[in-house]
Amino acid sequence: MLIGDVARQSGVSARMLRHYESLGLVEPTQRTGAGYREYSSDDIRRIFHIESLRSLGLSLREVRRALDDPGFTPAQLVADLVRQTRERIAAETELLTRLRRIGAAQPADWTDVLQIVALLQALGSEHAGRRQRAALSSTGEVPVPVEALVEAALSESDPNVAGALRWALAQAADGAPALLAAGLDSPVAEVRKRAVQAIAEIPNGDATALLRDALAHPDFVVRRYAALALGARGVAEAIPTLIEMVVVETNEADAADVLALLAGEPAVADQIAARLVERLTDGSVGPPERRRLTQALAEIPGRTAAAALAELSQDEDRAVALTATYIRTLRDGR
């Protein structure tokens, strides 16, 4: 079969067939009387083998070795090809993500594009100061896409940079809560914590709704950040978690402050006092926890809290009784 016929049948151009011949990859078995290359069925089969191996990403040098070296074993080469392919896919995926984010920012001209690229690169910098500056400047005329800010916030370990990213997300607001919600389901505890902290600083209804849902989260860290944020927003649903924070001595001072803030409403004050008394008397808490619960009653106004303190001033636990008595003295002085 002449070279033109081989090219049509195999899909390999005549020029590439000549190149293969120059490399010694495939040589026509014979030539016609006029000197034209003539390929046998074995030659054509070898051409198809070459193309098959090239489709796997092998170089022509590797193809020749695979076909001609009897001692060649493909295992390591295939493993290397798998690794290289994964690296290439990762690089292409990263590029695609970057292009999508630039498109989402709707740049008006190439100056905007370059500015966005610079900010995205800065967010991924090894230097915390550069990442922080990028976060603080991300809400300018050409803002960084929210998706990029969320990704940075969920992976940031430096507290100063993390604070700047949360601020930037609070300014962006739109779309940020929904993207951050995925972080609440992360298998990594630190990512869940960063997600709820960022949501807690976004002052809109979507964020509040997510925080309400987070009160039932299996991770207590997520629940307590949600409770503190919701309590500050006047959401009484946070009360049980806030009281539990007092019991387990986790941010108990902050929890008590938020409970006092919620107690500005008389009906809510009585609800808080009743729940504190319930925890005090359920028999599952020890002396230290009972003292903290008694202290939490200090800033809760209303009759329910007053009655509870009067009873606690006669408590069997002397420390609890003294604490309740002292609180009553302070309240009477007011």
C-alpha positions in Angstrom: 0.0 0.0 0.0 1.5 3.4 -1.0 1.9 6.2 1.5 -1.1 8.2 0.2 -3.4 5.2 0.7 -1.9 4.6 4.2 -2.5 8.2 5.1 -6.1 8.0 4.1 -6.7 4.7 5.9 -4.9 5.5 9.1 -5.7 9.2 9.4 -1.9 9.9 9.8 -0.7 12.5 7.3 2.0 11.5 4.8 4.2 14.2 6.3 3.9 12.5 9.8 4.5 9.1 8.2 7.8 10.4 6.7 8.7 11.8 10.2 8.1 8.4 11.8 10.3 6.9 9.1 13.1 9.4 9.8 12.9 8.5 13.5 13.0 4.8 12.8 9.6 4.2 14.2 8.1 2.6 11.1 9.9 1.8 7.9 8.1 0.7 4.7 8.8 -3.0 4.1 9.6 -2.4 0.5 9.5 0.0 -2.4 7.9 -0.2 -5.8 10.0 -0.4 -9.0 9.6 3.4 -9.3 11.0 3.9 -5.7 7.7 4.7 -3.9 7.3 3.6 -0.3 5.1 0.5 0.0 3.7 -0.5 3.4 2.8 -4.0 4.3 -0.1 -5.0 6.6 2.4 -5.3 9.5 3.6 -1.8 8.8 0.1 -0.5 9.0 -0.6 -2.4 12.2 2.5 -0.8 13.7 1.3 2.7 12.7 -2.0 2.0 14.5 0.0 0.9 17.6 2.1 4.1 17.5 -1.1 6.2 17.3 -2.7 4.3 20.2 0.3 4.8 22.4 0.5 8.4 21.5 -3.1 8.9 22.5 -2.1 7.9 26.0 0.3 10.8 26.2 3.6 8.9 25.4 6.3 10.7 23.6 7.6 9.3 20.3 10.8 8.2 22.2 8.7 6.3 24.7 6.5 4.8 21.9 9.6 3.5 20.2 10.9 2.0 23.5 7.5 0.4 24.2 7.4 -1.2 20.8 11.0 -2.3 20.3 12.4 -3.0 23.8 11.5 -6.6 24.9 12.4 -5.7 28.5 10.2 -2.7 28.7 7.5 -2.8 31.4 4.7 -0.3 31.2 3.7 -0.1 34.9 6.0 2.8 35.9 5.4 4.7 32.7 1.6 4.4 33.0 1.9 5.5 36.7 3.9 8.6 35.6 1.3 9.3 32.9 -1.5 9.2 35.5 0.4 11.6 37.7 1.1 14.0 34.9 -2.5 13.9 33.7 -3.8 14.7 37.2 -1.4 17.6 37.5 -2.5 18.9 34.1 -6.2 18.5 35.0 -5.6 20.4 38.3 -3.8 23.2 36.4 -6.6 23.4 33.8 -9.3 23.4 36.5 -7.5 26.2 38.4 -7.3 28.2 35.2 -11.0 27.5 34.4 -11.9 28.6 37.9 -9.9 31.8 37.6 -11.5 32.6 34.2 -15.0 32.0 35.6 -14.3 34.4 38.5 -12.9 37.1 36.2 -16.0 36.7 34.1 -18.3 36.9 37.1 -16.8 40.3 38.0 -17.9 41.6 34.6 -14.8 43.6 33.8 -15.3 46.6 31.6 -11.8 46.6 30.0 -8.5 44.9 30.2 -7.4 47.2 33.0 -10.2 45.7 35.1 -9.1 42.2 34.1 -5.5 42.9 35.2 -6.7 44.3 38.5 -8.8 41.3 39.2 -6.0 38.9 38.3 -3.6 40.9 40.6 -6.1 40.7 43.5 -6.7 36.9 43.0 -3.0 36.3 42.9 -2.5 38.4 46.1 -5.2 36.4 47.9 -3.2 33.3 47.2 0.1 34.8 48.2 2.4 33.2 50.8 2.7 36.5 52.6 -0.1 37.2 55.1 0.3 41.0 54.7 -0.3 40.8 51.0 -3.3 38.6 51.5 -4.7 41.0 54.1 -4.2 44.0 51.8 -5.9 42.1 49.0 -8.9 41.3 51.2 -9.3 44.9 52.4 -9.1 46.3 48.8 -11.4 43.6 47.4 -14.5 45.7 47.5 -13.3 48.5 45.2 -14.6 49.6 41.9 -13.7 46.2 40.5 -14.5 43.8 43.3 -13.1 40.3 43.8 -15.7 37.7 43.0 -17.4 36.5 46.2 -16.6 32.9 45.4 -12.9 33.7 45.6 -13.3 35.5 48.9 -15.3 32.6 50.4 -12.6 30.1 49.3 -9.9 32.3 50.8 -11.9 32.8 54.1 -12.4 29.0 54.5 -8.7 28.2 54.1 -7.2 31.2 55.9 -5.3 30.4 59.2 -3.9 33.8 60.0 -6.3 35.6 62.3 -5.7 39.1 60.9 -6.2 38.0 57.3 -9.2 36.0 58.3 -10.8 39.0 60.0 -10.2 41.1 56.8 -11.8 38.4 54.7 -14.8 38.2 56.9 -15.1 42.0 56.7 -14.9 41.8 52.9 -17.6 39.1 52.8 -19.8 41.2 55.0 -19.5 44.1 52.5 -20.2 41.8 49.6 -23.1 40.0 51.4 -25.0 39.0 48.3 -24.4 35.3 47.6 -21.8 34.9 50.3 -24.0 33.1 52.9 -25.1 30.4 50.4 -21.4 29.8 49.4 -20.3 29.7 53.0 -23.0 27.3 54.0 -21.0 24.5 52.2 -18.3 25.1 54.7 -20.6 24.2 57.6 -20.7 20.6 56.2 -16.9 20.3 55.8 -15.3 17.2 57.5 -12.6 19.6 58.8 -13.5 21.2 62.1 -11.5 24.4 61.4 -13.2 25.0 58.1 -16.6 24.7 59.9 -15.5 27.2 62.4 -14.3 29.7 59.8 -17.6 29.3 57.9 -19.9 30.0 60.9 -17.6 32.9 61.9 -17.9 34.5 58.5 -21.7 33.9 58.3 -22.1 35.5 61.8 -20.6 38.8 60.5 -23.0 39.1 57.5 -25.9 41.2 58.6 -28.7 40.0 56.3 -31.7 37.7 56.4 -30.0 34.8 54.5 -27.2 34.7 57.1 -29.6 34.8 60.0 -31.6 31.9 58.5 -28.4 29.9 58.2 -27.4 30.7 61.8 -30.9 29.5 63.0 -30.3 26.2 61.2 -26.8 26.0 62.7 -28.3 25.9 66.2 -29.0 22.2 65.5 -25.6 21.5 64.1 -23.8 18.5 65.6 -20.6 20.5 66.1 -20.9 22.5 69.3 -18.4 25.1 68.1 -20.7 25.9 65.2 -23.7 26.0 67.5 -22.0 28.4 70.0 -20.9 30.9 67.3 -24.3 30.8 65.8 -25.9 31.4 69.2 -23.8 34.4 70.0 -24.5 36.0 66.7 -28.3 35.2 66.9 -28.5 36.4 70.5 -26.9 39.7 69.5 -29.6 40.0 66.8 -32.3 39.5 69.4 -33.2 35.9 68.4 -34.5 34.1 71.4 -34.0 30.7 69.8 -30.3 31.0 70.8 -31.1 30.9 74.6 -30.7 27.1 75.2 -27.3 27.1 73.5 -26.2 30.2 75.3 -27.1 28.6 78.6 -25.3 25.4 77.7 -22.2 27.5 77.0 -22.4 28.8 80.6 -22.7 25.2 81.8 -19.7 23.9 79.9 -17.6 27.0 80.6 -17.1 27.8 76.9 -17.1 31.6 76.2 -19.4 31.7 79.2 -18.8 35.4 79.8 -19.8 36.2 76.2 -22.8 34.0 76.6 -23.9 35.7 79.8 -23.6 39.1 78.2 -25.7 38.0 75.3 -28.3 36.5 77.6 -28.4 39.9 79.4 -28.9 41.6 76.1 -31.8 39.4 75.2 -33.3 39.9 78.7 -34.2 43.5 77.7 -37.6 42.1 76.8 -39.5 41.2 80.0 -41.1 38.1 78.6 -37.7 36.9 77.3 -36.1 37.7 80.7 -38.5 35.4 82.4 -37.9 32.7 79.8 -34.1 33.0 80.4 -34.5 32.9 84.2 -36.8 29.9 84.0 -34.3 28.0 81.8 -31.4 28.8 84.1 -33.4 27.6 87.1 -34.3 24.4 85.2 -30.6 23.7 84.6 -29.7 24.5 88.2 -32.2 22.0 89.6 -32.0 19.1 87.1 -29.4 17.3 89.1 -27.0 16.8 86.1 -24.7 19.7 86.9 -22.0 19.9 89.6 -21.1 22.7 92.0 -18.9 24.7 89.5 -21.6 24.6 86.9 -24.3 25.7 89.4 -22.2 28.6 90.5 -21.8 29.8 86.9 -25.5 29.4 86.3 -26.2 31.5 89.5 -23.8 34.2 88.3 -25.6 34.3 84.9 -28.8 35.3 86.8 -27.1 38.5 87.9 -28.1 40.5 84.8 -31.5 39.0 84.2 -34.3 41.3 85.4 -37.8 40.3 86.5 -39.6 38.4 89.1 -38.6 34.9 88.0 -34.9 35.7 88.4 -35.5 37.5 91.7 -37.3 34.6 93.1 -34.7 32.2 92.0 -31.9 34.2 93.6 -33.9 34.4 96.9 -34.1 30.6 96.9 -30.5 30.1 95.9 -29.3 32.4 98.7 -30.4 29.5 101.0 -28.8 26.8 98.9 -26.9 23.9 100.4 -23.8 24.8 98.4 -22.3 27.6 100.4 -20.6 29.1 97.3 -23.9 29.2 95.4 -25.7 30.7 98.4 -23.0 33.4 98.9 -23.0 34.2 95.2 -26.8 34.5 95.1 -26.8 36.7 98.2 -24.1 39.0 96.8 -26.1 39.3 93.5 -29.3 40.2 95.5 -27.4 42.8 97.4 -26.2 44.4 94.2 -29.7 44.3 92.7 -31.2 45.8 95.8 -28.6 48.6 95.6 -29.7 49.5 92.2 
